[in-house]
Amino acid sequence: MLKNRYLLPLLCICFVFPLSSYAAEKNIGLSKGQILYVPAYSHIYSGNKERPFLLTVTMSIRNVDPKHQIEIILVDYYETQGKLLKKYIDKPITLESLKSLRYVIAEKDKEGGSGAHFIIEWRSDKFVNPPIIESIMIGTQSTQGISFTSRGQEIFNTE
C-alpha cells in the first residue's frame, strides 16, 4: 500500500515535467510567422433561383499576444476565380500587442463573389501567439438579415 502512494507523484515528476519543459522549449502553439487564407464571401446564394444575397465583409486581424508586436506584411483580396482584386498594404504595418486592424468590403461590391478570400501574411522576430484573423459577413434584404464568421486557415508557416 505504501508503494502505491508514491507511484503517482513519481510518475508526475518523470512524465509531466519533461513534457512541459519540451513544450516550452519547442514553443508549441507559438509562431514567428504565417501565411493565412481567410474566406470572405461578398455574397451567398438564396432560394431556388440562387439569387445572390449581398454581404458586407469585415476582415479583422487581432494581435492576441499580450507582450509582443507583430508585423503585417501582406493583405490581399481575391475573387472567386483567384484573380487579385486589391492589395491593401504596400509596406509592412506594425500591430502592437492586443491591437487590431480591420478591412471592409462594401455590400455593393460584388466583384469578389461567393468564393472571395484574403491572403494575409504576418511575421515576428520572436515566437508569439499567432493572431486571430477572421472575416465577418453581414447583410440585409427587406426583412431578412444574415450574418456569420469565418476563421483564417494557415496555409504556410514562414518560420
N, C-alpha and C positions, 0 to 999 in steps of 0.2 A: 504494500500500500504506500509506503514512504517513497519508493522509487517513482511511482506514477505521479506523485505530487510535484516532482522536479522535472518531469518529462516535458510538459507544456512550456515552462519558461526556457528550458534548454533549446527546444525547437524554435521558439521565437528568436532567441539570440542567434541561432545558426542560420535561419532562413529569412526572417523579416528584415533584420538589419542589413545583411548583404544586399537584399533586393532594393531597399530604399536607397542604399548607397549607390547601387547600379543605376537606379532611375535618375538620381541627381547627377551622376557622372555622365550619363548619356543624354541628359536634357530631354527626357521623354515628354512629349506634348509641347515642347518649345521649338522655335524655328528661327532661322536668320533670314528667311525669305520664301516667297511662294508666288506662283502664277495661278490665278483662280478664274474659273468660268462661272459667271453669275447669270442665270436665266432672268430675262426681263421682258415679259410678254407685253407688247404695246397694244395687243388686242387678243381676245379669245373668241371662240365661236359659240353662238347660242341658237337654240331652236332647230327645227327640222331642215330649215333652209340655210343653216350655217351662216347666219348673219354675224358680221364682225361686231363685237362688243368692245368699244374703245376704252383704253385704260391709261391713266396717268401712272408713270413708273417713277419711283424714288429709289435710287440705289444708295445705300448707306455703307460707309466704311468706318468702323469703330475700333480705335486702338484701345483694347481692353487690358493692356499691360499697365499695372499700377506704378511702374517706376521708369520705364524706358520709352523713348520716342521711336517711331518707325518712319521710313521714307516711302512715299507712294511714287512709283516710277512710271506706271502706265495705267491709264483709264481709257479704254477704247470701247466704242459701242458699235455692234454689228447687227445686220439684218438677218432674216431667216436663212437666206442662201449663203451666208458667211461673208458678205461684202461689208467692208469697213464703212460705216456711216459718219463717225465723228471721233476725233482724238480730243479728249477733254483736257489733257495737260501736255505742255511741251517741255517742261523741266520738272525734276522731282519736287514733291511737296513734303515738307516735314510735318508729321502728325504727332503732336505731343501726347504724352501719357493721358489716357482717359478722354481724349477729344475725338470728335467725329467729323467726317466730311459727307456731303450728300450731292448727288447729281440727279436732276429731274428731266424726264422726257414727258412733254406735254401730252395730254389726252388727244389733242387734234393731230399729233404727229404719228401717222400710221405707217410710216416708212419701214420701221423695224419688223412689224408683223408678229405673228404668233410664236416665232422662233427667235426673236430678238435676244441678244445677250451682251454682256460686258466681259471683257478680259481685263483683269486687274493684276498688276504686279507690285509687290512691296518688298522691302528689304530692311535689315537692321544690322548694325555691326556687333550686336550681342544676341544671344539666344533670348527670345521674348515669347510671351503668349501671342499666338497668331491673332490678328484682328478678326472681328466678326464682320463679315461682308454679306449683306442681304439686299434683296430688292423687294419693294413693297408695291403692289399694284392695286389701284382703286379706280372704280368708275361707276357712273350712274346714268341710267336712261329711263326717262319717265319716272315711275315709282320704284324701279328696280335698282338695287345697288349691289356691288360685288367688291370684295377686297380679299387679298391673300398675299402671302410672302413666299419667297424662295431664297434659300441659303446658297452662298457660293460654294463651289466644289474645287478643291485643289487639283490642278492638272499637271503641275510640275513643282518640285521643291528646288529652290535655287541655292541652297546652302553650298 
